[in-house]
Amino acid sequence: MNTFVEIIKYTAPLIILLISVMMILNHFAKREKEKLRYDIIKESNKIITPIRLQAYERIILFLERIRPDNMALRITRPNMTAKQLQIKMLSTLRNEFNHNLSQQLYISDEAWAATVYAKEQIVGLINLTGTKVDPETVSTAFTAKLIEQYNETGNKPVETAVAVIKREAAAFFGI
């Protein structure tokens, strides 16, 4: 029995010391892991922030480029028929949208949904205008009707999407 007491007398403090050291090392390891995680996030933000800002810029540029008045000014050529302009507008819109598809990685789902909705509304408006204008008439008649119809829409989809993007960018950058 004396041997057992002697063993406990020497090992108990060692066990307590060992447990204390393990707790200190565990706490230190957790702090180092948190610090490393913070440093990684900080470094990734240095890379992602400019990319995200560029994504906001590109989406707003896309939205401004698909506004009917801007698109008509850019695409219309002399002697173009209404049908030719309609086809060219739809083709241009789809190409620009496809070019900016990757930007959805850097913006919220809400902002992307607003962008897609704006694009779909403009496509619908172009097609609707195509049914209301003689296909062989001059493109200026198509443009005038398209802009008139766009201006008559209550909630303009492009302006709404731009507002969503601006609000999100302001929140992200703390403006």
N, C-alpha and C positions, 0 to 999 in steps of 0.2 A: 504494500500500500504506500509506503514511504517513497518508493521508486516512482510510483504513478504521480504522487504529489510533486515530486521533484521535476518530473518531465513536464507536467502542467505548468509549474512555476516558471520554467524557462521557455516553453513553447507558446504559452498564452500571450505574453507581450510581443513575441515575434509574429504571431497570427494577427494580432491587433495592428501592429505596425505594417504588416503586409496588406491588410485590408485598407488601411489609411492611404498607403502609397498607391494602391490600385484605384481608389476613389479619386485621388488627386490626378493621377495619370489619365483616367477616364474623362475627368472634367477638362483637363488640358487638351486632350484629343478632340473633344466636342468643340471647344473654342477654336482650335486650329481648323477644324472642318468648316465651321461657320465662317471663319475669316477667309478661308480659301474659296468657299461658295460666294461670298460677297465680292471678292476680287474677280472671280470669273464673271459674275453678273456685271460688275463695273466695266470690265474689259469688253464684254460682248455688247454692252450699251454704247460704247465708243464706236463700235462697228455698225450696229443696227440703227442707231439714231439717224445718221445721215441717209442710210438706205430707206428708212421709213419716211423721212422728210421727202426724199425723192419720189417715193411711191405716192404720197399725197399730191405732190406737184404734178406728177404724170397723170393721175386720175382726174384732177381738176382740168388739166390741159385737154385730156380726152373728152371730158364732158363739154368743155367750151367749144371744142372742134366739131362736136356732133349737134350743136345747136343749129336748127334749120337755117337761120340767117347766115351764120358763119360758114356752114357747109356749102350753101348755095353760092356764096361769093367765091369760095375757093375752087369749086368743082365746075361751075357753069362755063361752057365754052360757046363761042358764036355758032349759030346754026344748029344747036342741039335741040332735039325734040323733048317733049315732056317725058316720054317713055325712056329715052336715053338718059336723061337726067335722073329719073327715078332709079334706074338700074345702077347708074354710077354712084348715086348717094348710098344705096343699100350696100354696094360692094365696098365702098370707102369706109362706111360705118363698121361693117363686119371686120374688115382688115385692121382698122384701128383698135377695135375691141380685142381681137385676137392678139395683137401686138402688146396689149396691156394686161393680158390675163394673169401674168405672174405677180402683178401688184397686189392681188388678193392675199398673198402671204403676209403682207406688211400692214394691212388695214383691217379694221374690225369686220365682222360678218354683217353688221348693220350698214356700214359704209359701202361694203361690196354689194349688198342687196339693193341699196339705193342706186348704185351705179348701173347694175344690171337692169333694174326697173326703168331707169331713165333711157337706157339704150333700147329696151323693148318698146317703150312708149314712142320713141322717135321712129323706130322701124314701123310700128303700127300706123303712125301719123303719115309717114311717107307712102305707105301702101294705100291708106285711106284716100289721100290726096290723088294718088294715081287712078283711083276709081272715079273721082269727081272731075277730072280734067281729061280732055280729049288727048289720047296718046301722041297724036301727030302735031299738036299745037306747039308753039315755041316754048322753050324752057322757062322763059320769064313768067308765063302764065302759071306754070306749075309752081315756080318759086313763090309767086305772090299768093297763091292759094295755100301753099304749105305754111308760109309765115302767118297768114291770116288765121289759119286753123290753130297753129301753135299759140298765137296770142290770145285766142279764145279759150284755151284750156285754163281751168281754174288754178290748179296746182301745177305749175310748170315743172316737169320732172327733172330737167337739167338743173334749174335753180335750187330745187329741193335737195338733190343729191350733192350739189356743191356746198350747200349749207350744212349738210350732215358731215361732209369731209372736213370743212373748216372747223366745225364744233369739235370734232374728234381730234384734229391736229392741235387745236388750242388747249384741249384738256391734256393731251399727251405732253406738250411742251410747257404746260403750266402757265399759259398766257391768259 
